[in-house]
Amino acid sequence: TLDDEWDVTCWYSDDDGDYLELENNLGDHGRLQRQILLGRDDSFLFQADVILRDQSAKIKYQTSLPLRPEVSFQAADKTHEGVLTSDTHQALVLPLACPEWRTESSPGRLQQVDATLQYQLEANARNLYAPLFIDLSRSGSKKAYTWRRLTIAELLEIQSPEVAVGYRIQVGSRQWCLYRSLDPPANRTFFGQNLTSEFIFGRFTRNGELREILEIE
């Protein structure tokens, strides 16, 4: 169960976007953090829930986002993403914690249940990261897209998703990259970058460099 009120742990706004981070107490079950990043120029909404615990346990995670009556979710047949559709707009939704292809074993699923978009994950873990990326641009759902979970290393050893996670997202020619530490930040290697931050979200430029949209140390 959650506390009645969320605590605001971070709020940041600039020309690139708006970021809000909230935290709630899960009692003996740890803490729940929620990240919300709205990209201005890139036209995306990124939301992630973070479950942080002291000990490993079976975690069953579920969040439901309300849908307006004129909006429906159309799940893809062979892959785990889908499209939010109305009479005037379509928005691509990528459940980053799930693999792209349905033929692969998946820890969760994304589906419409009644008037909500439901995102579910299950894991035997100490910490859990549940990221969701929504492309709000009008052309995103019509272009080729993909996403991948990336390898995180520390002292040349590959780290578990309980320690830190990273993802690459591509929609058409636009590419983004994100990293989140679930354990205390440390010097880790991610996509050719040396990081000591808690959270980084950035976009690749045309020359292949990662331009930070947001960094939380």
TORKOL-261963 format. One record per atom (N, C-alpha, C): residue in one letter; atom name; x, y, z. Coordinates in pm, whole numbers, plus 50000, padded with zeros to 5 digits. Layout:
<recs>
<A,CA,<X,Y,Z>>
...
</recs>
This chain:
<recs>
<T,N,<50084,49881,50000>>
<T,CA,<50000,50000,50000>>
<T,C,<50088,50125,50000>>
<L,N,<50033,50234,49942>>
<L,CA,<50107,50358,49930>>
<L,C,<50063,50457,50036>>
<D,N,<50153,50550,50069>>
<D,CA,<50113,50662,50153>>
<D,C,<50011,50747,50079>>
<D,N,<49936,50827,50153>>
<D,CA,<49834,50910,50091>>
<D,C,<49892,51014,49997>>
<E,N,<50011,51063,50028>>
<E,CA,<50070,51169,49948>>
<E,C,<50208,51126,49895>>
<W,N,<50236,51172,49772>>
<W,CA,<50368,51153,49713>>
<W,C,<50457,51269,49755>>
<D,N,<50585,51240,49773>>
<D,CA,<50685,51344,49798>>
<D,C,<50752,51381,49666>>
<V,N,<50763,51510,49640>>
<V,CA,<50835,51557,49522>>
<V,C,<50984,51561,49556>>
<T,N,<51063,51477,49489>>
<T,CA,<51207,51469,49517>>
<T,C,<51291,51545,49417>>
<C,N,<51233,51575,49299>>
<C,CA,<51307,51652,49199>>
<C,C,<51209,51715,49101>>
<W,N,<51234,51842,49068>>
<W,CA,<51158,51911,48964>>
<W,C,<51255,51998,48886>>
<Y,N,<51256,51981,48753>>
<Y,CA,<51350,52056,48671>>
<Y,C,<51285,52088,48537>>
<S,N,<51307,52210,48488>>
<S,CA,<51249,52252,48360>>
<S,C,<51347,52341,48287>>
<D,N,<51365,52314,48156>>
<D,CA,<51445,52401,48070>>
<D,C,<51392,52390,47928>>
<D,N,<51469,52438,47831>>
<D,CA,<51422,52437,47693>>
<D,C,<51407,52297,47637>>
<D,N,<51480,52199,47692>>
<D,CA,<51472,52062,47643>>
<D,C,<51348,51988,47692>>
<G,N,<51301,52022,47814>>
<G,CA,<51186,51950,47865>>
<G,C,<51158,51978,48011>>
<D,N,<51060,51907,48062>>
<D,CA,<51019,51917,48203>>
<D,C,<51035,51781,48268>>
<Y,N,<51092,51780,48388>>
<Y,CA,<51116,51655,48460>>
<Y,C,<51059,51664,48600>>
<L,N,<50985,51561,48638>>
<L,CA,<50929,51550,48773>>
<L,C,<50962,51412,48828>>
<E,N,<51010,51409,48954>>
<E,CA,<51038,51281,49021>>
<E,C,<50965,51279,49155>>
<L,N,<50891,51173,49177>>
<L,CA,<50810,51157,49298>>
<L,C,<50855,51032,49372>>
<E,N,<50824,51027,49502>>
<E,CA,<50856,50908,49580>>
<E,C,<50744,50879,49679>>
<N,N,<50720,50750,49699>>
<N,CA,<50619,50706,49794>>
<N,C,<50674,50589,49873>>
<N,N,<50626,50575,49996>>
<N,CA,<50674,50471,50086>>
<N,C,<50592,50344,50069>>
<L,N,<50659,50231,50052>>
<L,CA,<50593,50101,50043>>
<L,C,<50600,50026,50176>>
<G,N,<50631,50094,50283>>
<G,CA,<50640,50029,50414>>
<G,C,<50755,49932,50417>>
<D,N,<50728,49809,50462>>
<D,CA,<50831,49705,50468>>
<D,C,<50875,49660,50330>>
<H,N,<50801,49701,50226>>
<H,CA,<50831,49657,50090>>
<H,C,<50920,49754,50015>>
<G,N,<50970,49857,50080>>
<G,CA,<51067,49945,50017>>
<G,C,<51007,50079,49975>>
<R,N,<51060,50132,49865>>
<R,CA,<51018,50264,49816>>
<R,C,<50978,50253,49668>>
<L,N,<50887,50341,49631>>
<L,CA,<50845,50352,49492>>
<L,C,<50876,50492,49443>>
<Q,N,<50955,50502,49337>>
<Q,CA,<50983,50631,49275>>
<Q,C,<50918,50635,49137>>
<R,N,<50874,50753,49096>>
<R,CA,<50816,50770,48962>>
<R,C,<50886,50886,48892>>
<Q,N,<50936,50858,48773>>
<Q,CA,<51002,50958,48689>>
<Q,C,<50910,50995,48574>>
<I,N,<50896,51124,48547>>
<I,CA,<50817,51171,48433>>
<I,C,<50899,51278,48362>>
<L,N,<50932,51253,48235>>
<L,CA,<51009,51346,48154>>
<L,C,<50932,51375,48026>>
<L,N,<50899,51501,48005>>
<L,CA,<50830,51545,47883>>
<L,C,<50930,51619,47796>>
<G,N,<50964,51561,47680>>
<G,CA,<51058,51624,47588>>
<G,C,<50989,51727,47501>>
<R,N,<51040,51849,47500>>
<R,CA,<50976,51956,47424>>
<R,C,<51002,51941,47274>>
<D,N,<51127,51961,47232>>
<D,CA,<51159,51954,47089>>
<D,C,<51140,51815,47032>>
<D,N,<51168,51712,47113>>
<D,CA,<51161,51574,47064>>
<D,C,<51020,51516,47069>>
<S,N,<50928,51583,47134>>
<S,CA,<50787,51540,47140>>
<S,C,<50773,51396,47190>>
<F,N,<50814,51373,47314>>
<F,CA,<50796,51241,47374>>
<F,C,<50757,51257,47521>>
<L,N,<50699,51151,47575>>
<L,CA,<50672,51140,47718>>
<L,C,<50739,51013,47767>>
<F,N,<50827,51028,47864>>
<F,CA,<50893,50913,47925>>
<F,C,<50846,50902,48069>>
<Q,N,<50798,50783,48105>>
<Q,CA,<50758,50758,48244>>
<Q,C,<50821,50628,48290>>
<A,N,<50871,50627,48412>>
<A,CA,<50929,50505,48468>>
<A,C,<50898,50496,48616>>
<D,N,<50858,50379,48660>>
<D,CA,<50842,50350,48802>>
<D,C,<50962,50269,48848>>
<V,N,<51010,50301,48967>>
<V,CA,<51130,50238,49023>>
<V,C,<51094,50180,49159>>
<I,N,<51105,50049,49173>>
<I,CA,<51082,49984,49301>>
<I,C,<51218,49950,49362>>
<L,N,<51244,50002,49481>>
<L,CA,<51372,49984,49549>>
<L,C,<51350,49912,49680>>
<R,N,<51420,49798,49699>>
<R,CA,<51402,49715,49818>>
<R,C,<51537,49681,49878>>
<D,N,<51534,49631,50001>>
<D,CA,<51657,49586,50067>>
<D,C,<51689,49440,50036>>
<Q,N,<51584,49361,50008>>
<Q,CA,<51604,49218,49985>>
<Q,C,<51526,49175,49861>>
<S,N,<51572,49067,49800>>
<S,CA,<51505,49012,49683>>
<S,C,<51372,48950,49721>>
<A,N,<51276,48960,49631>>
<A,CA,<51144,48901,49651>>
<A,C,<51076,48894,49515>>
<K,N,<50964,48824,49509>>
<K,CA,<50886,48823,49386>>
<K,C,<50806,48952,49378>>
<I,N,<50833,49031,49276>>
<I,CA,<50767,49159,49257>>
<I,C,<50665,49147,49144>>
<K,N,<50541,49183,49173>>
<K,CA,<50437,49190,49071>>
<K,C,<50398,49337,49056>>
<Y,N,<50438,49395,48946>>
<Y,CA,<50416,49538,48922>>
<Y,C,<50304,49557,48820>>
<Q,N,<50219,49655,48847>>
<Q,CA,<50114,49690,48751>>
<Q,C,<50078,49837,48766>>
<T,N,<50073,49907,48655>>
<T,CA,<50025,50045,48655>>
<T,C,<49921,50059,48544>>
<S,N,<49822,50143,48566>>
<S,CA,<49714,50164,48470>>
<S,C,<49701,50313,48442>>
<L,N,<49715,50350,48317>>
<L,CA,<49702,50489,48275>>
<L,C,<49564,50509,48214>>
<P,N,<49486,50603,48263>>
<P,CA,<49350,50622,48211>>
<P,C,<49350,50672,48067>>
<L,N,<49256,50622,47989>>
<L,CA,<49240,50663,47850>>
<L,C,<49109,50739,47834>>
<R,N,<49113,50845,47756>>
<R,CA,<48990,50918,47725>>
<R,C,<48899,50831,47640>>
<P,N,<48768,50855,47641>>
<P,CA,<48675,50770,47567>>
<P,C,<48707,50758,47419>>
<E,N,<48764,50862,47359>>
<E,CA,<48792,50858,47215>>
<E,C,<48927,50794,47181>>
<V,N,<49000,50748,47283>>
<V,CA,<49133,50689,47262>>
<V,C,<49129,50539,47287>>
<S,N,<49192,50463,47199>>
<S,CA,<49205,50318,47218>>
<S,C,<49348,50276,47191>>
<F,N,<49386,50161,47245>>
<F,CA,<49521,50108,47228>>
<F,C,<49517,49990,47134>>
<Q,N,<49601,49993,47031>>
<Q,CA,<49611,49884,46935>>
<Q,C,<49747,49818,46951>>
<A,N,<49748,49697,47006>>
<A,CA,<49873,49625,47028>>
<A,C,<49923,49564,46897>>
<A,N,<50054,49562,46880>>
<A,CA,<50114,49500,46763>>
<A,C,<50102,49348,46774>>
<D,N,<50103,49281,46661>>
<D,CA,<50084,49136,46658>>
<D,C,<50211,49060,46696>>
<K,N,<50326,49103,46642>>
<K,CA,<50449,49025,46657>>
<K,C,<50547,49087,46756>>
<T,N,<50521,49209,46795>>
<T,CA,<50610,49278,46887>>
<T,C,<50530,49332,47006>>
<H,N,<50600,49380,47108>>
<H,CA,<50533,49413,47234>>
<H,C,<50480,49556,47242>>
<E,N,<50510,49639,47142>>
<E,CA,<50463,49777,47149>>
<E,C,<50321,49789,47095>>
<G,N,<50272,49911,47091>>
<G,CA,<50139,49937,47038>>
<G,C,<50122,50085,47009>>
<V,N,<50003,50121,46964>>
<V,CA,<49974,50259,46925>>
<V,C,<49846,50305,46994>>
<L,N,<49853,50422,47058>>
<L,CA,<49734,50489,47109>>
<L,C,<49672,50567,46994>>
<T,N,<49544,50542,46967>>
<T,CA,<49480,50598,46848>>
<T,C,<49354,50674,46885>>
<S,N,<49340,50793,46824>>
<S,CA,<49216,50869,46829>>
<S,C,<49181,50910,46687>>
<D,N,<49076,50989,46670>>
<D,CA,<49037,51032,46535>>
<D,C,<49139,51126,46474>>
<T,N,<49218,51193,46555>>
<T,CA,<49308,51296,46504>>
<T,C,<49456,51267,46524>>
<H,N,<49492,51164,46601>>
<H,CA,<49632,51147,46636>>
<H,C,<49663,51001,46669>>
<Q,N,<49790,50963,46648>>
<Q,CA,<49840,50833,46690>>
<Q,C,<49970,50854,46767>>
<A,N,<49988,50779,46875>>
<A,CA,<50109,50790,46957>>
<A,C,<50167,50650,46980>>
<L,N,<50292,50633,46942>>
<L,CA,<50362,50506,46958>>
<L,C,<50400,50485,47104>>
<V,N,<50374,50365,47159>>
<V,CA,<50405,50334,47299>>
<V,C,<50500,50215,47303>>
<L,N,<50616,50233,47365>>
<L,CA,<50718,50129,47374>>
<L,C,<50737,50087,47520>>
<P,N,<50705,49960,47554>>
<P,CA,<50730,49910,47691>>
<P,C,<50874,49861,47701>>
<L,N,<50964,49948,47740>>
<L,CA,<51107,49922,47725>>
<L,C,<51156,49800,47803>>
<A,N,<51090,49767,47915>>
<A,CA,<51134,49652,47995>>
<A,C,<51103,49519,47928>>
<C,N,<51017,49520,47829>>
<C,CA,<50985,49399,47753>>
<C,C,<51076,49391,47631>>
<P,N,<51111,49271,47587>>
<P,CA,<51187,49261,47461>>
<P,C,<51098,49305,47345>>
<E,N,<51161,49340,47234>>
<E,CA,<51082,49388,47120>>
<E,C,<50990,49280,47064>>
<W,N,<51042,49158,47046>>
<W,CA,<50967,49053,46976>>
<W,C,<50893,48963,47074>>
<R,N,<50770,48928,47038>>
<R,CA,<50687,48842,47123>>
<R,C,<50738,48698,47128>>
<T,N,<50823,48659,47035>>
<T,CA,<50881,48525,47038>>
<T,C,<50982,48509,47151>>
<E,N,<51031,48619,47205>>
<E,CA,<51125,48613,47318>>
<E,C,<51049,48609,47451>>
<S,N,<51110,48546,47549>>
<S,CA,<51051,48544,47683>>
<S,C,<51044,48685,47738>>
<S,N,<50927,48723,47790>>
<S,CA,<50907,48859,47837>>
<S,C,<50866,48861,47984>>
<P,N,<50916,48959,48061>>
<P,CA,<50876,48971,48201>>
<P,C,<50742,49042,48219>>
<G,N,<50682,49089,48110>>
<G,CA,<50558,49164,48126>>
<G,C,<50482,49180,47997>>
<R,N,<50384,49272,48000>>
<R,CA,<50303,49298,47882>>
<R,C,<50237,49435,47894>>
<L,N,<50194,49483,47778>>
<L,CA,<50126,49611,47766>>
<L,C,<49994,49586,47694>>
<Q,N,<49882,49629,47753>>
<Q,CA,<49752,49599,47695>>
<Q,C,<49648,49700,47743>>
<Q,N,<49537,49707,47669>>
<Q,CA,<49426,49789,47714>>
<Q,C,<49331,49702,47795>>
<V,N,<49295,49751,47913>>
<V,CA,<49197,49685,47999>>
<V,C,<49091,49789,48033>>
<D,N,<48971,49767,47978>>
<D,CA,<48863,49866,47991>>
<D,C,<48912,50001,47939>>
<A,N,<48904,50105,48019>>
<A,CA,<48943,50239,47972>>
<A,C,<49081,50277,48024>>
<T,N,<49171,50180,48035>>
<T,CA,<49307,50207,48084>>
<T,C,<49410,50136,47996>>
<L,N,<49530,50192,47993>>
<L,CA,<49646,50126,47935>>
<L,C,<49723,50063,48049>>
<Q,N,<49731,49931,48050>>
<Q,CA,<49787,49857,48163>>
<Q,C,<49925,49803,48127>>
<Y,N,<50021,49829,48214>>
<Y,CA,<50160,49786,48199>>
<Y,C,<50193,49697,48317>>
<Q,N,<50231,49570,48288>>
<Q,CA,<50257,49472,48393>>
<Q,C,<50397,49415,48378>>
<L,N,<50463,49394,48493>>
<L,CA,<50593,49329,48496>>
<L,C,<50600,49238,48617>>
<E,N,<50675,49128,48605>>
<E,CA,<50701,49039,48717>>
<E,C,<50848,49003,48719>>
<A,N,<50906,48995,48840>>
<A,CA,<51047,48960,48851>>
<A,C,<51076,48913,48992>>
<N,N,<51169,48819,49004>>
<N,CA,<51227,48785,49133>>
<N,C,<51352,48871,49148>>
<A,N,<51341,48979,49222>>
<A,CA,<51448,49078,49223>>
<A,C,<51443,49161,49350>>
<R,N,<51549,49236,49371>>
<R,CA,<51556,49332,49481>>
<R,C,<51502,49468,49435>>
<N,N,<51542,49507,49314>>
<N,CA,<51497,49633,49255>>
<N,C,<51434,49606,49119>>
<L,N,<51343,49693,49079>>
<L,CA,<51274,49677,48950>>
<L,C,<51258,49813,48884>>
<Y,N,<51284,49816,48752>>
<Y,CA,<51267,49939,48673>>
<Y,C,<51163,49913,48565>>
<A,N,<51062,50000,48559>>
<A,CA,<50950,49982,48465>>
<A,C,<50937,50106,48378>>
<P,N,<51014,50117,48268>>
<P,CA,<51011,50236,48185>>
<P,C,<50912,50223,48068>>
<L,N,<50854,50335,48032>>
<L,CA,<50756,50343,47923>>
<L,C,<50787,50468,47842>>
<F,N,<50799,50452,47709>>
<F,CA,<50831,50564,47621>>
<F,C,<50716,50584,47524>>
<I,N,<50664,50708,47517>>
<I,CA,<50552,50739,47428>>
<I,C,<50598,50850,47333>>
<D,N,<50600,50818,47203>>
<D,CA,<50635,50917,47101>>
<D,C,<50510,50996,47066>>
<L,N,<50511,51125,47097>>
<L,CA,<50395,51210,47076>>
<L,C,<50394,51278,46940>>
<S,N,<50500,51260,46861>>
<S,CA,<50503,51321,46729>>
<S,C,<50401,51254,46638>>
<R,N,<50349,51325,46542>>
<R,CA,<50244,51272,46455>>
<R,C,<50295,51165,46358>>
<S,N,<50425,51162,46335>>
<S,CA,<50479,51068,46236>>
<S,C,<50547,50947,46298>>
<G,N,<50558,50944,46433>>
<G,CA,<50636,50837,46497>>
<G,C,<50587,50697,46468>>
<S,N,<50456,50676,46472>>
<S,CA,<50402,50541,46452>>
<S,C,<50412,50494,46309>>
<K,N,<50448,50584,46216>>
<K,CA,<50455,50548,46074>>
<K,C,<50598,50520,46030>>
<K,N,<50694,50536,46120>>
<K,CA,<50834,50515,46086>>
<K,C,<50886,50388,46152>>
<A,N,<50998,50340,46099>>
<A,CA,<51061,50221,46158>>
<A,C,<51108,50255,46299>>
<Y,N,<51091,50161,46392>>
<Y,CA,<51131,50187,46531>>
<Y,C,<51181,50058,46594>>
<T,N,<51261,50074,46697>>
<T,CA,<51315,49959,46770>>
<T,C,<51365,50007,46906>>
<W,N,<51388,49913,46997>>
<W,CA,<51448,49945,47127>>
<W,C,<51525,49824,47177>>
<R,N,<51624,49848,47259>>
<R,CA,<51708,49742,47314>>
<R,C,<51752,49778,47456>>
<R,N,<51757,49676,47544>>
<R,CA,<51824,49696,47673>>
<R,C,<51973,49678,47652>>
<L,N,<52052,49767,47709>>
<L,CA,<52196,49770,47688>>
<L,C,<52272,49712,47807>>
<T,N,<52394,49673,47782>>
<T,CA,<52479,49613,47886>>
<T,C,<52543,49722,47971>>
<I,N,<52539,49703,48102>>
<I,CA,<52606,49792,48197>>
<I,C,<52720,49714,48262>>
<A,N,<52837,49775,48269>>
<A,CA,<52954,49709,48330>>
<A,C,<53011,49797,48441>>
<E,N,<53066,49730,48541>>
<E,CA,<53137,49797,48650>>
<E,C,<53260,49716,48683>>
<L,N,<53377,49779,48675>>
<L,CA,<53505,49709,48695>>
<L,C,<53515,49588,48603>>
<L,N,<53472,49608,48478>>
<L,CA,<53477,49508,48371>>
<L,C,<53381,49390,48391>>
<E,N,<53290,49400,48490>>
<E,CA,<53193,49295,48512>>
<E,C,<53054,49344,48474>>
<I,N,<52981,49261,48399>>
<I,CA,<52846,49295,48357>>
<I,C,<52754,49297,48480>>
<Q,N,<52674,49403,48489>>
<Q,CA,<52588,49423,48606>>
<Q,C,<52445,49374,48581>>
<S,N,<52382,49326,48686>>
<S,CA,<52244,49282,48682>>
<S,C,<52151,49401,48665>>
<P,N,<52031,49382,48605>>
<P,CA,<51932,49490,48599>>
<P,C,<51886,49537,48736>>
<E,N,<51916,49462,48841>>
<E,CA,<51886,49509,48977>>
<E,C,<51980,49622,49019>>
<V,N,<52095,49632,48953>>
<V,CA,<52198,49730,48989>>
<V,C,<52183,49857,48906>>
<A,N,<52170,49840,48774>>
<A,CA,<52156,49954,48682>>
<A,C,<52104,49903,48549>>
<V,N,<52033,49991,48477>>
<V,CA,<51977,49953,48347>>
<V,C,<52004,50065,48247>>
<G,N,<52005,50027,48120>>
<G,CA,<52019,50125,48013>>
<G,C,<51942,50078,47890>>
<Y,N,<51893,50172,47812>>
<Y,CA,<51814,50139,47693>>
<Y,C,<51851,50232,47579>>
<R,N,<51840,50178,47457>>
<R,CA,<51849,50259,47336>>
<R,C,<51714,50253,47266>>
<I,N,<51667,50368,47218>>
<I,CA,<51538,50380,47151>>
<I,C,<51560,50447,47017>>
<Q,N,<51500,50394,46912>>
<Q,CA,<51509,50456,46781>>
<Q,C,<51372,50463,46717>>
<V,N,<51336,50582,46668>>
<V,CA,<51213,50603,46592>>
<V,C,<51252,50684,46468>>
<G,N,<51248,50621,46351>>
<G,CA,<51296,50687,46231>>
<G,C,<51444,50720,46245>>
<S,N,<51480,50845,46218>>
<S,CA,<51619,50887,46229>>
<S,C,<51655,50936,46369>>
<R,N,<51556,50945,46458>>
<R,CA,<51581,50994,46593>>
<R,C,<51619,50878,46684>>
<Q,N,<51723,50898,46764>>
<Q,CA,<51769,50796,46858>>
<Q,C,<51795,50858,46994>>
<W,N,<51750,50787,47098>>
<W,CA,<51771,50830,47235>>
<W,C,<51840,50719,47315>>
<C,N,<51896,50755,47428>>
<C,CA,<51962,50661,47516>>
<C,C,<51932,50703,47659>>
<L,N,<51910,50604,47747>>
<L,CA,<51887,50637,47887>>
<L,C,<51958,50537,47978>>
<Y,N,<51995,50587,48095>>
<Y,CA,<52063,50506,48197>>
<Y,C,<52003,50540,48333>>
<R,N,<51979,50437,48414>>
<R,CA,<51931,50458,48551>>
<R,C,<52003,50364,48645>>
<S,N,<52062,50419,48751>>
<S,CA,<52123,50339,48856>>
<S,C,<52017,50306,48960>>
<L,N,<52006,50179,48997>>
<L,CA,<51911,50137,49099>>
<L,C,<51979,50116,49234>>
<D,N,<52107,50083,49231>>
<D,CA,<52190,50085,49350>>
<D,C,<52256,50223,49360>>
<P,N,<52323,50253,49469>>
<P,CA,<52393,50382,49476>>
<P,C,<52483,50403,49355>>
<P,N,<52486,50524,49298>>
<P,CA,<52569,50550,49180>>
<P,C,<52714,50510,49200>>
<A,N,<52774,50458,49093>>
<A,CA,<52914,50418,49096>>
<A,C,<52971,50441,48957>>
<N,N,<53101,50425,48942>>
<N,CA,<53165,50442,48812>>
<N,C,<53135,50320,48727>>
<R,N,<53042,50337,48632>>
<R,CA,<53001,50226,48545>>
<R,C,<53015,50265,48399>>
<T,N,<53027,50164,48314>>
<T,CA,<53042,50185,48170>>
<T,C,<52912,50149,48100>>
<F,N,<52869,50240,48012>>
<F,CA,<52740,50224,47945>>
<F,C,<52751,50285,47806>>
<F,N,<52737,50200,47703>>
<F,CA,<52734,50246,47564>>
<F,C,<52856,50334,47531>>
<G,N,<52972,50290,47582>>
<G,CA,<53095,50364,47557>>
<G,C,<53114,50487,47644>>
<Q,N,<53022,50507,47740>>
<Q,CA,<53030,50622,47828>>
<Q,C,<53069,50575,47969>>
<N,N,<53149,50656,48038>>
<N,CA,<53181,50632,48179>>
<N,C,<53088,50718,48263>>
<L,N,<53008,50657,48349>>
<L,CA,<52904,50730,48420>>
<L,C,<52919,50714,48571>>
<T,N,<52887,50821,48644>>
<T,CA,<52875,50814,48790>>
<T,C,<52741,50873,48834>>
<S,N,<52653,50902,48741>>
<S,CA,<52525,50966,48770>>
<S,C,<52419,50863,48807>>
<E,N,<52308,50913,48863>>
<E,CA,<52194,50826,48892>>
<E,C,<52107,50805,48768>>
<F,N,<52088,50912,48689>>
<F,CA,<51998,50902,48574>>
<F,C,<52046,50995,48464>>
<I,N,<52047,50943,48341>>
<I,CA,<52080,51023,48223>>
<I,C,<51983,50988,48112>>
<F,N,<51930,51090,48047>>
<F,CA,<51848,51070,47927>>
<F,C,<51902,51165,47821>>
<G,N,<51936,51110,47704>>
<G,CA,<51996,51193,47601>>
<G,C,<51955,51149,47462>>
<R,N,<51989,51233,47364>>
<R,CA,<51960,51204,47224>>
<R,C,<52088,51206,47144>>
<F,N,<52101,51114,47049>>
<F,CA,<52218,51110,46963>>
<F,C,<52208,51218,46856>>
<T,N,<52317,51290,46837>>
<T,CA,<52324,51389,46730>>
<T,C,<52357,51320,46599>>
<R,N,<52358,51398,46490>>
<R,CA,<52386,51341,46358>>
<R,C,<52527,51283,46348>>
<N,N,<52620,51335,46427>>
<N,CA,<52756,51281,46423>>
<N,C,<52779,51170,46524>>
<G,N,<52671,51122,46588>>
<G,CA,<52681,51007,46676>>
<G,C,<52713,51037,46821>>
<E,N,<52721,51163,46858>>
<E,CA,<52748,51199,46997>>
<E,C,<52619,51203,47077>>
<L,N,<52628,51170,47203>>
<L,CA,<52511,51170,47291>>
<L,C,<52497,51307,47357>>
<R,N,<52392,51378,47323>>
<R,CA,<52365,51509,47384>>
<R,C,<52266,51490,47499>>
<E,N,<52306,51528,47618>>
<E,CA,<52221,51506,47736>>
<E,C,<52101,51598,47733>>
<I,N,<51983,51540,47750>>
<I,CA,<51861,51616,47771>>
<I,C,<51843,51641,47920>>
<L,N,<51880,51540,48000>>
<L,CA,<51868,51551,48145>>
<L,C,<51970,51461,48212>>
<E,N,<52030,51511,48319>>
<E,CA,<52121,51430,48401>>
<E,C,<52090,51459,48548>>
<I,N,<52071,51352,48625>>
<I,CA,<52049,51362,48769>>
<I,C,<52168,51295,48836>>
<E,N,<52242,51372,48913>>
<E,CA,<52362,51318,48979>>
<E,C,<52327,51262,49114>>
</recs>
